[in-house]
Amino acid sequence: MKRLPLEGIRVADFTRIQAGPQAQAWMAHLGAEVIRIESHTAADTLRQMRGAAGEDRTLNRAPGFYAFSFGKKSCNLNLRHPRAVELAKGIIKTCDVVAENYAPGAMERLGLDYQSLRKIKPNLIMLSTSGLGQTGPDAGYAAYAATIHALSGFSSLTGYPGEERPPALMAMMWSDALTATTGAFALLAALHYRKRTGQGQHIDLSMNEATVDFLPEPFLDYTMNGRVRGFVGNRDEAAAPHGVYRCQGEDKWVAIAVSDDQEWQAFCRATGHSEWASDPRFADAYSRWHHQEELDVLVTQWTKKHIPQEVTEVLQRAGVAAAPSANIVDFLADPQLRARNFFMEVEQPPIGKGTAAVVPWKLGPKPDGVRKAGPNMGEHNHYVFHDILGLSEEEIEKLIKDQVIY
Amino acid sequence: MAKGALSGLTVLEYAQGIPGPYCARMLGSLGAEVIKVEDPAGGDMARTWGPFPDHNPHPDQSGLFIYLNLNKKGISLSFKTATGRRLFKELAQQVDFLIESTPPSFLPRRGLGYTALRKLNPQLIMTSITPFGQTGPYRDWKADDLVSTHIGGLGYAFSGPVTDPEAVPPLKVGGHQADFATAVTATIDTLAALNERRLSGQGSHVDFGAMEALAAVRKGELAAYSFEGTVTSRTQTILRRTTGLLKCRDGFVQMHGTTEREWQGLVAAMARPELLQDERFKNENLRSENWGVLKPIIEEWTAPRTKHEAARTMQAAHLAFAPINTPPEVLASEQLAARGFFVEVNQPGLGRLKLPGAPFKLSATPWQAPLPAPTLGQHNQEILCGRLGLPKGELPGLRAAGVI
């Protein structure tokens, strides 16, 4: 009998968008029973993405939503209704973990804050994720990934070096992703502590603080030296060549990082440019770094003649770090990800079959992650309200009619 | 010291750079005891990475090394010597976790692979953090933060949206984001393995690759591509299109989104009620389509103001505006001060150093106060004599033989 690490753990999941749901995606993959508590009154933005908007009002068409929901369950509760709040409490009583990412104060207004919930479930672990934390003068700050990137200093460090220009806009929700991962770590540690002591606790997780934690160098450089760092792009502080170079093909690029003189010699041999190895401008790391503009022009002349995979093969064989700059399309065909069983083929009703990522690790011969479809809106209403809470069919019928279960 | 969530657990670390050491440091910050093993010849390469005080390189004063190695004990052991390897095995017998980041064939070649260590300690959880994992065609490839960022698919996301993708390459973000994300993701499966050990009574080998950790971050777009064929190119964004940087007197302010409620608030805050009647901005889709027209209109309001002023005014109206802060501005944040986020460590030879602190507040088991990072071999006596029971008189001999 193969068991997953978190089997037997149940989570009441009130989270939306990404920072919250992605943390619970880790939990679900590890075998926890994650029950999303969601409502048509304020459907998750991710459910409304792309295909979901417009014609299909069931909110069950967005692959981007399912990517963070595989293996979860879904029930509907309209928390504006006091009866729904009572039902939520009933669910929570059977849970080990509550996760939420409402604006700070919202759970308290519903009577679903940690202090209230621990009265009905004393060993509860509750994870509250917010932009700037549950306390402090700016706890109410309207925060999304883009605003957290700005606020944390992250944007001021991200862009192309050279002339004065604005930071690069980031087309993804990086701070959501790193916050989710940090949150899952905190939850697992709290679960371990509860197993040992019987004691639960509240976790106040701030996206802004989790983001700053990933940026120690610029803060230390300022406190140590008064230096305000800006953009370095793909460059390194000391090594060269170190960059992303144009290859054959539309918008195709390869990342190359030469870290020391030995690798530089190997690089010149592998590319067939022994004349670079003897060029005094590139004689050692210090000289190369100071001549990196010229060096990059030469490197590009070579990379442009090849596709990224060719450059990578040649350089990795010579012991130099290099790899294609991959986009989503490249992932699905990637031999490494395929060989490591990184994907699952999943039948996701109602949208059909597709390929999705599971977990980025292997636990030896043991199962490393749940591989099943995500929930449609309210798909598990019967399971939650009948099987868990013991309501009769008639009661459930009425609650649906009254838009409590909605 | 207050009790931590992971107090009572012991971690052995044989790792350098960022991913392995930061993974172990996260466990240490929640109370696990961490023993860091370094090679006596120079130790962890992060000791050579800046920033250094007054830009003066010193192996015990790298700000980054200190941050990555707070709350650890440090010993030096040379794996080139049989005695060094034997002492490492003895330590591995006593611990719950081994966090290592050597190339996949490095430890097995020295008789220190998982198969060998499991025989000595069946309960051991060994987490191997490498760029590509222990198996597959790329397993022996090298990567640093730049290469991991790009093969992990973040380069395309971080440069967009751009107007001309031919002119600018996919971009790495500031700092070492790929390495830090790898480290924290590895803490999840490491703790999951601990839970699994409680169920089965057996340890496990966690095989962890940075490429997968980063590719997993883009799983939403991966699913969109696989199920619908949607590809987000670098000229597009998955964010709402009315997300942008607006020019201010002293820099930029980031704005995010114009839902109906946000749009009305924005128009009111700018005192431009006539915009509500403008056909080009009637709904969010139109505002997105006409962002090129709308953005300069909002900039008429932001341009004469400072970024902080602009953000304050708009936040008061519950709009997602934030200044593009520099690190010193973040250090001066009242919000972070009110939450006691930045902490100080008293690092010998350096004095008090201000550092980013806990990413979350645990109500029952607080993040541990920072203890200084170890100098190379600082705790040799405490660990080798105290823990393994070597007589103190052996230390000079071990040193002379190049073991420590």
Interface residues (C-beta under 8 A of the other chain):
Chain A: R3 L4 P5 L6 E7 Q18 W26 L30 L46 M49 R50 G51 P63 G64 Y66 A67 F68 Y114 L132 G133 T135 G136 P137 D138 A139 Y141 A142 A143 Y144 A145 A146 T147 I148 H149 A150 L151 S152 G153 F154 S155 S156 L157 T158 G159 Y160 P166 P167 A168 L169 M170 A171 M172 M173 W174 A177 L178 T179 T181 T182 G183 A184 F185 A186 L188 A189 A190 L191 H192 Y193 K195 R196 Q199 G200 Q201 H202 I203 D204 L205 S206 N208 E209 A210 V212 D213 F214 L215 P216 E217 P218 F219 L220 D221 Y222 T223 M224 N225 R227 V228 R229 F231 V232 G233 N234 D236 E237 H242 G243 V244 Y245 R246 D251 W253 A255 I256 A257 S259 Q316 G319 V320 A321 A322 A323 P324 S325 A326 N327 I328 V329 D330 F331 L332 P335 Q336 L337 A339 R340 F342 Q348 I351 G352 G354 T355 A356 A357 V359 P360 W361 K362 L363 G364 K366 D368
Chain B: A5 L6 G8 M26 L30 G50 P51 F52 P53 D54 H55 G63 L64 Y67 L68 F132 G133 Q134 T135 G136 P137 Y138 D140 W141 K142 A143 D144 L146 V147 T149 H150 I151 G152 G153 L154 G155 Y156 A157 F158 S159 G160 P161 V162 P165 E166 V168 P169 P170 L171 K172 V173 G174 G175 H176 Q177 F180 A181 V184 T185 A186 T187 I188 D189 L191 A192 A193 L194 N195 E196 R198 L199 S200 S204 H205 V206 D207 F208 G209 M211 E212 A213 A215 A216 V217 R218 K219 G220 E221 L222 A223 A224 Y225 S226 F227 E228 T230 V231 T232 S233 R234 Q236 T237 I238 L239 T243 G244 L245 F252 V253 Q254 H256 G257 Q315 H318 L319 A320 F321 A322 P323 I324 N325 T326 P327 P328 E329 V330 L331 E334 Q335 L336 A338 R339 F341 L353 K354 L355 P356 G357 A358 P359 F360 K361 L362 S363 A364 T365
